[in-house]
Amino acid sequence: MVIAVSCGLVLLNEDAEVLLAHATETRHWDIPKGAPEPGESCLETALRETREETGLVLDTHTLIELGRFPYRRDKVLHLFATRLRRAEIALDTLTCTSMFNSYHTGRRIPEMDDYRWASAPDVPQYASQSLARLFADALTLASIHARLIDAGL
């Protein structure tokens, strides 16, 4: 079985809440992530996916590498993290430029259509089981928060 790599960014605010984006035409919320393009590093992929799915342009110097984590049987996540200040991010101004064909109409629509901050206890209510399990077991929001503090972010 081929194991796909998806590269993404965990965006935490000062209260250790994670920024989640709603995957259009689904009930799931997710972090910005996706597959690398040819010749693209995992860091470049995470930054591009974040820019495409949220409109946020981030500096590589503000990121820490979290590593690779099992996500599903057929996928691993290579993740990075940074801190965003809640007061500096207006959720209603975030914009997704990554498009796909609607399952219902066939029209081109944004991959993500809404954004929210979620605390660790709230993640299972919004995220897929795979993402909720990752944040509950292998990579807690509290541990990411501590690593960002240690990095001075």
BALOKE-327600 format. One record per residue: residue number from 1; z, x, y of N, C-alpha, C, O, CB in turn. Coordinates in steps of 0.001 Angstrom, whole numbers, plus 500000, padded with zeros to 6 digits. Atoms other than C-alpha are relative to their C-alpha. Glycine has a CB too. Example, Ala and Ser with C-alpha at 12.3 -4.5 7.8 and 13.67 -1.06 7.14 Angstrom:
BEGIN
{1,{500000,500890,498810},{507800,512300,495500},{500000,500900,501200},{500665,501936,501181},{501246,499008,500027}} {2,{499940,499180,498810},{507140,513670,498940},{500730,499230,501090},{500899,499739,502198},{498585,500414,500462}} 
***
This chain:
BEGIN
{1,{500000,500845,498817},{500000,500000,500000},{500000,500887,501243},{500746,501863,501326},{501224,499040,500000}} {2,{500059,499292,498736},{499099,501242,503462},{501118,499484,500897},{501307,498277,501045},{498611,499826,500676}} {3,{498926,500362,499082},{502031,501302,505877},{499493,500226,501424},{499187,501356,501804},{501305,500835,499717}} {4,{500448,499914,498618},{500991,500560,509455},{501138,500471,500894},{502310,500211,500622},{499464,498644,500482}} {5,{499024,499584,499000},{502737,502149,512426},{499738,499197,501264},{498607,499113,501743},{499921,501542,500277}} {6,{500061,500704,498733},{503468,500059,515484},{500952,500723,500950},{502104,500981,500600},{500374,498472,499841}} {7,{499205,499243,499040},{504742,501862,518582},{500448,499082,501127},{499660,498295,501650},{499198,501197,500559}} {8,{499493,500920,498996},{506976,500132,521083},{501121,500558,500833},{501589,501681,500646},{500453,498765,499353}} {9,{498994,499618,499029},{509513,500237,523813},{501104,498950,500051},{500842,497759,500219},{499370,500192,501385}} {10,{498833,500867,499856},{513023,498787,523861},{500474,500159,501437},{500891,501242,501848},{501146,500359,498956}} {11,{499637,499998,498586},{513792,497867,527466},{501345,499306,500149},{501454,498097,499950},{498907,499299,500871}} {12,{498654,500552,499852},{517509,497394,528116},{500400,499961,501465},{500016,500832,502246},{501017,500823,499193}} {13,{499429,500028,498660},{519250,496317,531288},{501412,500584,499964},{501869,501045,498918},{500017,498554,500563}} {14,{498664,499392,499889},{522672,497490,532482},{501059,499285,499158},{502135,499837,498927},{500439,500008,501449}} {15,{499073,500752,500843},{524367,494802,530336},{499653,500107,498516},{500169,499345,497699},{500010,498544,500418}} {16,{500457,499782,501382},{522688,496073,527123},{499235,498805,499449},{499228,498579,498239},{501187,500301,499098}} {17,{500884,501083,500429},{520398,493033,527014},{498588,500565,499888},{498192,501433,500666},{500048,498785,501000}} {18,{501356,499516,500239},{516882,493586,525694},{498990,499040,500621},{499171,497822,500590},{499735,500162,498485}} {19,{501080,500812,499464},{513732,492376,527411},{499108,499563,498848},{498568,500396,498120},{499187,500779,501074}} {20,{500866,500560,501030},{511823,490080,525069},{498851,499254,500661},{499014,498618,501702},{500792,499063,499056}} {21,{501187,500715,499542},{508325,488711,525558},{499641,498957,498952},{499667,499233,497753},{498805,500978,500254}} {22,{500360,501079,500919},{507273,485394,524052},{498558,500186,499524},{497638,500283,500337},{500177,498615,500682}} {23,{501336,499895,500585},{504306,485733,521681},{499336,498621,500070},{499769,497672,499417},{500066,500524,498516}} {24,{500699,501253,499747},{501903,483018,522796},{499616,499295,498701},{499183,499931,497740},{498759,500253,500839}} {25,{500325,500884,501120},{501358,480121,520366},{500833,500282,498750},{500424,499945,497639},{498537,500126,499665}} {26,{499056,499828,501106},{504305,481195,518194},{501373,499589,500516},{501519,499222,501682},{500007,501490,499456}} {27,{498636,500267,499540},{508044,480578,518302},{500784,501287,500170},{501974,501256,500484},{500723,499077,499024}} {28,{499307,498717,499967},{508850,484300,518296},{499897,500719,501336},{498918,500596,502072},{499464,500881,498928}} {29,{499934,499104,498860},{509858,486664,521047},{500030,501412,499435},{500540,501627,498336},{501255,499705,500914}} {30,{500161,498651,500531},{509187,490388,520688},{500177,501023,501107},{500211,500685,502290},{498626,500164,499334}} {31,{500028,498897,499050},{509447,493778,522335},{498541,500413,500165},{497726,500120,499290},{500896,501207,499519}} {32,{501373,499501,499864},{506263,495362,523731},{499739,501051,498920},{500456,502047,498828},{499759,500600,501424}} {33,{500343,499061,501064},{504634,497122,520776},{498605,499708,499495},{498061,498624,499707},{501018,499927,498846}} {34,{501317,500196,500581},{501345,497631,519013},{499491,501254,499334},{500175,502276,499287},{499027,499550,501050}} {35,{500612,498909,500755},{499019,499885,517080},{499384,501042,500933},{498838,500708,501984},{498933,499453,499047}} {36,{500632,498938,499206},{497870,503255,518403},{498476,499887,499963},{497885,499488,498959},{500435,501382,499485}} {37,{501443,499868,499959},{494290,503635,519525},{499660,501411,499528},{500528,502284,499553},{499435,499716,501438}} {38,{500368,498668,500487},{492345,506627,518139},{500348,501096,501021},{500011,500992,502200},{498500,500043,499676}} {39,{499636,498868,499160},{493737,509902,519521},{501216,499785,500877},{501592,500683,501630},{498865,500351,500851}} {40,{498867,500341,499146},{496706,508189,521177},{501308,500362,499297},{501479,500076,498111},{499975,498496,500367}} {41,{498684,499682,500563},{500250,509495,520640},{500853,498730,499960},{500534,497726,500597},{500710,501116,500834}} {42,{499099,501159,500070},{503094,507139,519767},{500588,499678,501379},{500728,498507,501731},{501138,500264,498987}} {43,{499469,500229,498651},{504549,507600,523260},{498942,499348,500884},{499243,498390,501596},{500478,501326,500630}} {44,{501076,500595,499204},{501189,506853,524907},{499770,498546,499593},{499536,497686,500441},{498697,500810,499840}} {45,{500179,501375,500486},{500848,503759,522718},{501097,499089,500527},{500816,497995,501017},{499985,499966,498465}} {46,{498874,500820,499527},{504326,502476,523621},{499861,499690,501489},{500104,498560,501913},{501341,500718,499734}} {47,{500177,500218,498557},{503624,502939,527340},{498832,499057,500285},{498940,498176,501138},{499774,501340,500717}} {48,{501158,500875,499799},{500180,501302,527113},{500322,498567,499606},{500010,497633,500344},{498799,500507,499196}} {49,{499651,501347,500448},{501479,498343,525103},{500950,499323,500994},{500816,498129,501263},{500642,500050,498600}} {50,{499069,500555,499014},{504308,497859,527621},{499248,499583,501258},{499492,498510,501810},{501102,501025,500349}} {51,{500795,500329,498804},{501843,497970,530524},{499141,498756,499745},{499077,497860,500586},{499097,501203,500407}} {52,{500877,501135,500307},{499445,495540,528794},{500772,498703,499797},{500304,497636,500194},{499182,500299,498761}} {53,{499268,501222,500360},{502124,493100,527620},{500989,499529,501056},{501445,498387,501003},{500732,500219,498721}} {54,{499044,500402,498961},{504413,493095,530687},{499520,500299,501426},{499998,499689,502382},{501318,500695,499765}} {55,{500414,499546,498677},{502592,494769,533573},{500851,501144,500525},{500569,501673,501600},{500047,498857,500968}} {56,{499112,498917,499555},{505369,497391,533807},{499353,501357,499741},{498886,501636,498637},{501368,499915,499284}} {57,{500497,498632,500113},{504206,500951,534464},{501216,500905,500079},{501896,500963,501103},{498938,500346,501125}} {58,{498772,499210,500102},{506916,503350,533353},{499699,501487,499927},{498633,501898,499467},{500806,499574,498780}} {59,{500100,498547,499990},{507460,507084,533747},{500515,500551,498674},{501585,500154,498213},{500792,500601,501190}} {60,{499581,499420,501277},{507654,509113,530536},{501340,500718,500102},{502045,500844,499101},{498943,500966,499497}} {61,{498745,499268,499821},{510614,511034,532006},{501226,499097,499920},{502355,499582,499843},{499990,500717,501329}} {62,{498872,500933,500078},{512746,507882,531866},{500178,499431,498599},{500966,498506,498400},{499808,498865,500990}} {63,{499955,500524,501363},{512246,507332,528135},{500745,500933,499068},{500721,502153,499236},{498597,499766,499478}} {64,{499452,499216,501099},{514204,508460,525114},{499316,499537,498721},{498944,498371,498593},{501562,499850,499902}} {65,{500590,500348,501281},{512770,508557,521620},{501097,499537,499058},{502106,500221,498885},{499226,501194,499400}} {66,{499028,500541,500946},{514642,506400,519129},{499660,500373,498563},{500557,500508,497731},{500076,498489,500136}} {67,{500431,499620,501336},{512579,507321,516054},{499208,498906,499304},{498775,497930,499916},{501188,500366,499168}} {68,{500756,500955,500830},{510856,505475,513202},{500951,499186,499150},{501931,499698,498610},{498977,500734,499099}} {69,{499124,500931,500707},{512371,502446,511540},{499182,499067,499119},{498124,498597,499538},{500847,499188,500996}} {70,{500671,501016,500823},{511354,500220,508618},{500046,498658,500728},{501068,498275,501298},{500668,499885,498585}} {71,{500081,501282,499293},{510197,496899,510019},{499681,498867,499027},{500396,497869,498943},{498934,500061,501112}} {72,{500395,500912,501075},{508406,495040,507255},{499530,500868,498843},{499427,502087,498978},{498872,498983,500464}} {73,{500478,499243,501152},{507177,496044,503823},{498772,500840,500336},{498595,501938,499809},{499681,499057,498856}} {74,{501267,499348,499683},{503833,497006,505364},{499962,500645,501387},{498893,501031,501860},{498894,499005,499892}} {75,{500014,499477,498624},{504953,498293,508786},{501285,500728,500338},{502376,500312,499948},{499780,498870,500997}} {76,{498862,499313,499400},{507227,500818,510465},{499813,499973,501514},{498693,499890,502019},{500132,501474,499466}} {77,{500042,499941,498540},{508118,500921,514144},{500403,501389,500448},{501394,501943,499973},{500925,498930,500634}} {78,{499628,498755,499324},{508123,504112,516182},{500397,499573,501420},{499561,499137,502212},{498798,501090,499997}} {79,{499477,500594,498770},{510343,503228,519129},{500527,501021,500994},{500992,502105,500643},{501089,499036,499668}} {80,{499462,499282,498856},{511310,504565,522516},{500841,498993,500773},{500759,497790,500524},{498857,500634,500900}} {81,{499168,500918,499203},{513788,503126,525020},{500138,500517,501418},{499982,501708,501687},{501398,499823,499360}} {82,{499661,499662,498626},{514560,503060,528705},{500854,498885,500580},{501026,497827,499976},{498723,500226,500855}} {83,{499144,500955,499301},{516795,501254,531162},{499229,499398,501170},{498558,500104,501922},{501308,500681,500493}} {84,{500515,500724,498838},{515620,498628,533629},{501174,499300,500652},{502012,498728,499954},{498875,498977,499601}} {85,{498941,500716,499294},{517933,497240,536272},{499568,498551,500184},{498474,498276,500678},{500315,500668,501376}} {86,{500315,501429,499926},{518043,493453,536134},{499515,499607,501400},{498561,498840,501533},{501232,499164,499617}} {87,{500353,500357,498618},{517854,493224,539948},{498614,500519,500401},{498020,500021,501358},{501050,500549,500963}} {88,{501298,499417,499659},{514654,495325,539963},{498837,499350,499259},{497677,499643,499545},{500013,501474,499709}} {89,{501044,500631,500810},{512752,493166,537464},{500055,498484,500190},{501005,497830,499761},{500162,500372,498494}} {90,{500115,501460,499872},{511677,489649,538423},{499171,499522,498804},{497966,499766,498744},{499331,499572,501392}} {91,{500676,500398,501234},{510816,488097,535051},{498754,499162,500261},{497780,499250,499515},{500952,499228,499117}} {92,{501153,500860,499722},{508442,485591,536641},{498808,500759,500578},{497742,500172,500766},{500403,498906,500955}} {93,{501127,499199,499513},{506281,488450,537992},{499377,500851,498890},{498338,501476,499107},{500457,500901,501144}} {94,{500562,499232,501106},{505707,490103,534603},{498736,499304,499512},{498676,498075,499462},{501031,500159,498842}} {95,{501304,500557,500355},{502132,489636,533401},{499407,500743,498808},{499436,501972,498746},{499040,500066,501199}} {96,{500669,499430,501162},{500343,490197,530124},{498489,499993,500233},{497903,498956,500544},{500365,499214,498709}} {97,{501456,499896,499862},{496751,491475,530338},{499313,500152,498642},{498085,500191,498570},{499640,501185,500899}} {98,{500544,499907,501356},{496296,491804,526563},{499678,498587,499522},{500558,497726,499473},{501007,500715,499022}} {99,{500456,501357,500311},{494273,488803,525425},{499594,499866,498522},{499260,500848,497858},{498817,499621,500907}} {100,{500498,500323,501332},{493409,487108,522130},{499409,498594,500043},{499615,497854,501004},{501135,500107,498923}} {101,{500587,501337,500075},{491502,484008,521057},{501050,499020,499496},{501656,499230,498446},{498750,499989,499076}} {102,{499045,501042,500364},{493715,480922,520941},{499680,499452,498616},{498523,499204,498278},{499992,498867,501040}} {103,{500162,500595,501323},{494282,479597,517446},{499570,498538,500116},{498951,498000,499198},{501306,500109,499198}} {104,{500259,501433,499828},{493918,476058,518860},{498672,499714,500700},{497922,498829,500287},{501126,499369,500785}} {105,{501176,500304,499188},{491128,476234,521447},{498897,501043,499890},{497749,500772,500241},{500402,499860,501430}} {106,{500986,498917,500055},{489382,479554,520796},{499842,500736,501321},{499187,501777,501382},{498668,499453,499578}} {107,{500068,499339,498689},{489760,480408,524496},{500823,501279,500003},{501769,501415,499228},{500492,499054,501111}} {108,{499249,498757,499832},{490978,483863,525535},{501276,499676,500790},{501221,499107,501880},{499134,501102,500734}} {109,{498711,500242,499357},{494685,483672,526394},{500866,501251,499868},{500619,502082,498994},{500714,498762,499375}} {110,{499129,498824,500070},{497441,486241,527058},{500800,500041,498698},{501243,499011,498189},{500952,500019,501192}} {111,{499220,499797,501224},{499194,487684,524014},{501462,499598,500204},{502099,499085,499285},{499916,501469,499549}} {112,{498620,500352,499652},{502566,487161,525767},{499963,499043,501184},{499152,499203,502096},{500854,501277,500335}} {113,{500070,500995,498920},{503350,484204,528012},{501325,499689,500689},{501372,498818,501557},{499449,498742,499459}} {114,{498714,500218,499339},{507035,484366,528994},{500906,501183,499683},{500658,501930,498737},{500656,498650,499545}} {115,{499103,498849,500148},{509891,486864,529330},{501438,499554,500194},{501720,498613,500936},{499640,501119,501009}} {116,{498580,500327,499878},{513661,486787,528959},{500828,501213,499626},{500375,502091,498892},{500374,498791,499111}} {117,{499000,499032,500440},{516709,489003,528661},{500786,499341,498865},{501106,498154,498935},{500953,500445,501192}} {118,{499229,500539,501127},{518574,488572,525359},{501110,500977,499634},{500877,502178,499494},{499081,499730,498770}} {119,{498869,499189,500465},{522014,489835,524377},{499887,500144,498486},{499130,499416,497843},{501379,499355,500406}} {120,{500042,499780,501451},{522608,491134,520850},{500241,498713,499205},{499499,498449,498259},{501036,501043,499605}} {121,{499791,501226,500776},{524080,487797,519629},{498855,498986,500137},{498676,498136,499265},{501294,499350,500427}} {122,{501089,500947,499764},{521070,485924,521098},{498681,500398,499335},{497806,499553,499141},{499783,499851,501474}} {123,{501275,499528,500551},{518329,488067,519534},{499546,499178,498797},{498375,498802,498751},{500116,501461,499603}} {124,{500478,500771,501161},{518262,486168,516183},{499463,498612,500350},{498636,498068,499619},{501114,499851,499006}} {125,{500466,501318,499574},{517715,482896,518055},{498541,500049,500464},{497822,499055,500362},{500892,499462,501125}} {126,{501330,499890,499407},{514496,484204,519616},{499023,500847,499187},{497866,500463,499014},{500117,500573,501369}} {127,{500889,499026,500629},{513077,487148,517685},{499684,499650,498554},{500340,498807,497941},{500614,501376,500064}} {128,{500318,500145,501426},{511430,487316,514287},{501157,500539,499170},{502005,501276,499675},{498675,500743,499642}} {129,{498952,499501,500888},{513664,487986,511312},{499961,501523,499909},{501010,502164,499853},{499856,499384,498603}} {130,{500125,498542,500110},{512311,491547,511097},{500614,500706,501206},{501337,501690,501053},{498527,500399,499858}} {131,{499452,499373,498797},{513185,492375,514705},{501503,499753,500101},{502256,500656,500464},{499287,499469,501257}} {132,{498570,500314,499961},{516554,490610,514531},{500764,500876,499014},{501851,501361,499329},{500239,498508,499685}} {133,{499359,499151,501012},{517405,492539,511356},{500069,501447,500485},{501089,502111,500302},{499234,499921,498656}} {134,{500010,498636,499467},{516396,495841,512986},{501128,500185,501010},{501873,501163,500941},{498638,500318,500655}} {135,{498980,499884,498953},{518672,495199,515987},{501408,499705,499490},{502384,500081,500139},{499672,499064,501142}} {136,{498670,500270,500571},{521533,493981,513777},{500480,501143,499126},{501680,501409,499056},{499977,498711,499187}} {137,{499613,499015,501002},{521475,496791,511230},{499672,501446,500382},{500569,502259,500607},{499334,499672,498710}} {138,{500434,498607,499865},{519439,499931,511814},{500106,500548,501418},{500326,501744,501608},{498588,500129,499534}} {139,{500103,499533,498618},{519289,500087,515599},{500611,498954,500934},{499892,498156,501536},{498514,500284,500384}} {140,{499350,501030,499187},{521857,498018,517461},{499741,500231,501479},{499529,501361,501920},{501507,499972,499730}} {141,{500155,499885,498554},{521464,497281,521140},{501126,500836,500594},{500901,501575,501552},{499969,498612,500652}} {142,{498870,499199,499517},{524932,498816,521665},{499741,501489,499796},{500078,502295,500664},{501297,499590,499283}} {143,{500282,498583,500240},{523800,502099,520092},{498899,500514,500927},{498959,501652,501391},{499597,500220,498538}} {144,{501056,499604,499056},{520648,502179,522231},{500599,500144,501400},{500307,501106,502111},{498833,498956,500007}} {145,{499323,499973,498700},{522756,501398,525316},{500789,501307,500152},{500717,501956,501195},{500946,498772,500154}} {146,{499211,498765,499960},{525081,504322,524475},{499098,501228,500126},{499411,502159,500869},{500874,500117,498741}} {147,{500921,498869,499904},{522139,506681,523971},{499367,500108,501374},{499140,501212,501870},{498920,499880,498951}} {148,{500562,499981,498639},{520658,505678,527322},{501037,500523,501000},{500699,501282,501908},{499524,498577,500415}} {149,{498930,499486,499133},{524011,506314,529022},{500130,501506,499816},{500230,502242,500798},{501352,499297,499692}} {150,{499900,498558,500274},{524240,509728,527321},{498850,500768,500632},{499013,501920,501036},{500024,500256,498492}} {151,{501166,499367,499400},{520754,510488,528637},{499978,499884,501524},{499055,500367,502179},{498746,499394,499430}} {152,{499922,500167,498547},{521829,509565,532164},{499119,498890,500535},{498771,498881,501716},{499633,501275,500671}} {153,{500873,501114,499573},{519716,506411,532265},{500784,498698,500089},{500220,497659,500430},{498813,499831,499022}} 
***
